């Protein structure tokens, strides 16, 4: 509404305008300092078609798997180059010992909150090499691992099963390879529910 020429805004109106402007600036500053994860702001994540682990990362996983009978969890530190995810090392996730059992593991906080910058995905182990899949065999029903990955903002997720790794990308395509392979392994795409064997340990073939 237009004010008469001789009218001036009340003290209440002026104070409200200043408070509103201050609130807008404050929210903008907070968003600038703490940007939202890519999935929350609509930015598409790269579709990974290859997962490459350094020799140090492979040795670290192999030793950890042999040393502990409970599930372990690590942060995969590396870089994404196009459709290739390269992992340089595995950093330990912040897990309370009471939250690590032979069938379950849960971190206390994210990899970034634990100080691990450059995390491209998470990896955890399945002692005994059982249930190494993200979708139940022959179905499109996601396992708890697939559901957990859906809540993350990472490019890939992986499960360590003995000397094999099963991993998944954002297109819900599973791949697998052996830790003993020295070359880049590109396994055939496996859509949800298409398992190599009926539901437990993955094949060790790297083709």
C-alpha positions in Angstrom: 0.0 0.0 0.0 1.3 3.4 -0.9 1.9 5.8 2.0 0.8 9.4 1.9 3.5 11.9 1.1 3.7 13.1 4.7 3.8 9.7 6.2 6.9 7.9 7.5 7.4 4.1 8.3 6.8 3.3 11.9 9.7 2.2 14.2 8.2 -1.3 14.2 8.2 -1.5 10.4 11.8 -0.3 10.1 13.0 -2.7 12.8 11.3 -5.6 11.0 12.9 -4.7 7.7 16.4 -4.6 9.2 15.8 -8.0 11.0 14.6 -9.6 7.8 17.6 -8.3 5.9 20.0 -9.6 8.6 18.3 -13.0 8.6 18.8 -13.3 4.8 22.5 -12.4 5.1 23.0 -14.9 8.0 21.4 -17.8 6.1 23.4 -17.0 3.0 26.6 -17.0 5.0 25.8 -20.3 6.6 25.1 -22.0 3.3 28.3 -20.6 1.8 30.3 -22.1 4.7 28.5 -25.4 4.8 27.4 -26.4 1.2 24.9 -29.1 0.9 25.9 -32.5 -0.4 25.6 -32.9 -4.2 22.5 -35.1 -3.9 20.7 -32.5 -1.8 21.2 -29.7 -4.3 20.3 -31.8 -7.4 23.8 -32.0 -8.9 24.2 -35.4 -10.5 26.9 -37.7 -9.3 29.3 -39.3 -11.7 28.4 -42.8 -12.9 31.4 -44.9 -12.0 32.2 -47.8 -14.3 35.6 -48.8 -12.8 36.9 -49.0 -9.3 40.7 -49.0 -9.0 42.5 -49.7 -5.7 46.1 -48.8 -5.1 48.5 -51.6 -3.9 48.6 -50.0 -0.4 44.8 -50.0 -0.3 44.7 -53.7 -1.4 47.2 -54.7 1.3 45.4 -52.8 4.0 42.1 -54.5 3.2 43.6 -58.0 3.0 45.4 -57.6 6.4 42.4 -56.1 8.1 40.1 -58.9 6.8 42.4 -61.6 8.3 42.9 -59.8 11.6 39.3 -59.3 12.8 36.3 -61.6 13.1 33.8 -58.7 13.2 32.7 -56.4 10.4 35.1 -53.6 9.7 34.3 -50.2 8.0 36.6 -47.9 6.2 36.6 -44.6 4.2 37.9 -45.0 0.7 40.1 -41.9 0.1 40.8 -41.0 -3.5 39.7 -39.2 -6.6 37.1 -39.5 -9.4 38.4 -39.2 -12.9 35.4 -39.3 -15.3 33.9 -42.7 -14.8 36.9 -44.2 -13.0 37.2 -44.1 -9.2 40.7 -44.4 -7.9 41.3 -45.2 -4.3 44.7 -44.4 -2.8 44.1 -45.6 0.7 41.6 -46.9 3.2 41.1 -44.8 6.3 39.4 -46.3 9.4 35.8 -45.1 9.9 34.9 -43.9 13.4 33.2 -47.0 14.8 32.5 -47.8 18.4 33.8 -51.4 19.1 30.3 -52.2 20.5 28.8 -51.4 17.2 31.0 -53.9 15.3 29.7 -57.5 15.3 30.1 -60.4 12.9 26.9 -59.3 11.1 26.7 -55.5 11.6 28.8 -52.4 11.7 27.7 -48.8 12.2 29.9 -45.6 12.2 29.5 -42.9 14.9 29.8 -40.1 12.3 30.6 -39.5 8.7 34.1 -39.8 7.1 34.3 -36.1 6.7 33.3 -35.4 10.3 36.0 -37.8 11.3 38.6 -35.7 9.4 38.9 -37.9 6.2 38.7 -35.5 3.3 38.6 -36.8 -0.3 36.3 -39.7 0.6 34.8 -41.3 -2.6 32.9 -44.1 -0.9 32.7 -46.5 2.1 33.7 -50.1 2.3 32.9 -52.7 5.0 33.6 -56.4 5.4 31.4 -59.4 5.6 33.3 -62.0 7.7 32.9 -65.5 6.1 32.1 -64.0 2.7 28.4 -64.4 3.0 25.6 -62.2 1.7 27.9 -60.3 -0.6 25.2 -58.5 -2.6 23.3 -55.3 -2.7 20.1 -56.8 -4.0 18.7 -60.2 -2.9 19.3 -62.9 -5.5 16.8 -63.0 -8.3 15.0 -59.9 -7.1 15.2 -56.1 -7.1 14.7 -56.0 -3.4 17.5 -53.9 -1.8 19.5 -55.3 1.1 20.3 -53.2 4.1 23.7 -52.4 2.5 21.9 -51.0 -0.6 19.5 -49.0 1.6 22.5 -47.5 3.5 24.2 -46.5 0.3 21.0 -44.7 -0.9 21.3 -42.4 2.1 25.0 -41.5 1.3 26.3 -38.8 -1.0 29.2 -41.0 -2.3 29.9 -42.2 -5.8 30.4 -45.9 -4.9 30.1 -48.3 -2.0 31.9 -51.6 -1.6 31.8 -54.9 0.4 35.0 -56.8 1.2 34.4 -60.6 1.1 37.6 -62.5 1.7 39.9 -61.8 -1.3 37.0 -60.4 -3.4 35.3 -57.0 -3.5 31.7 -56.4 -4.6 30.9 -52.7 -5.3 28.0 -50.7 -6.6 27.5 -47.4 -8.4 24.7 -44.9 -8.5 23.0 -46.7 -11.3 22.6 -49.7 -8.9 24.9 -51.8 -11.1 27.1 -54.3 -9.2 30.6 -55.3 -10.2 33.2 -57.5 -8.5 36.9 -58.2 -8.7 39.7 -60.0 -6.8 42.1 -58.2 -4.5 44.9 -60.3 -6.1 44.3 -58.8 -9.6 47.1 -56.3 -10.5 45.4 -54.9 -13.5 42.2 -52.8 -13.8 39.3 -55.3 -13.8 36.1 -54.4 -15.5 33.6 -57.1 -14.6 30.3 -57.4 -16.5 27.5 -55.1 -15.4 25.1 -56.9 -13.1 21.7 -55.3 -12.7 19.8 -55.7 -9.4 19.0 -59.4 -8.6 21.5 -60.9 -11.1 24.0 -62.7 -8.9 26.9 -64.9 -10.0 26.1 -67.5 -7.5 22.9 -68.1 -5.5 23.3 -65.5 -2.8 26.5 -65.9 -0.9 30.2 -65.6 -1.8 31.0 -63.9 -5.1 32.9 -65.6 -7.9 36.6 -64.9 -7.9 36.7 -64.5 -11.6 37.8 -61.0 -12.7 36.4 -61.0 -16.2 
